């Protein structure tokens, strides 16, 4: 059940024009993945709304349905045979914090029937800070402990954050 302020935020997000977005595409091994991440700059911080379809699922009750997602500090969504998104670089971490306190660390995506949706508010960055940076979905769950990136698995999807 929504309380009044939650409902007002949800209604605002539905009507508001995002400040930036990233169109997410899967790697060659995961071509079915696609989605959109929208960034809404506010005076409270940035609302980040993610909607992704085509996520892999091993069809078990306790299987791989949680995916790490991070903003990276690189230049693009290209790479090579060993890392399809090598040019995405490492986590966006302008304050040199340990993981999971990088500015680019985000809450995980929880998939149901190959679909994930989430929304959160952060003051770890502004839209201007992350414009033109890549955002990566990883194959596994972030353990929030292992340095430098949470042992979150391979990079399976990527998009570039573009200002609107």
Beta strands, then each sheet from edge to edge (+ up, - down):
strand 1: 20-26
strand 2: 34-42
strand 3: 45-53
strand 4: 66-67
strand 5: 69-71
strand 6: 109-110
strand 7: 115-122
strand 8: 134-138
strand 9: 155-163
sheet 1: 5+ 8- 9+ 1- 2+ 3- 7+
sheet 2: 4+ 6-
end
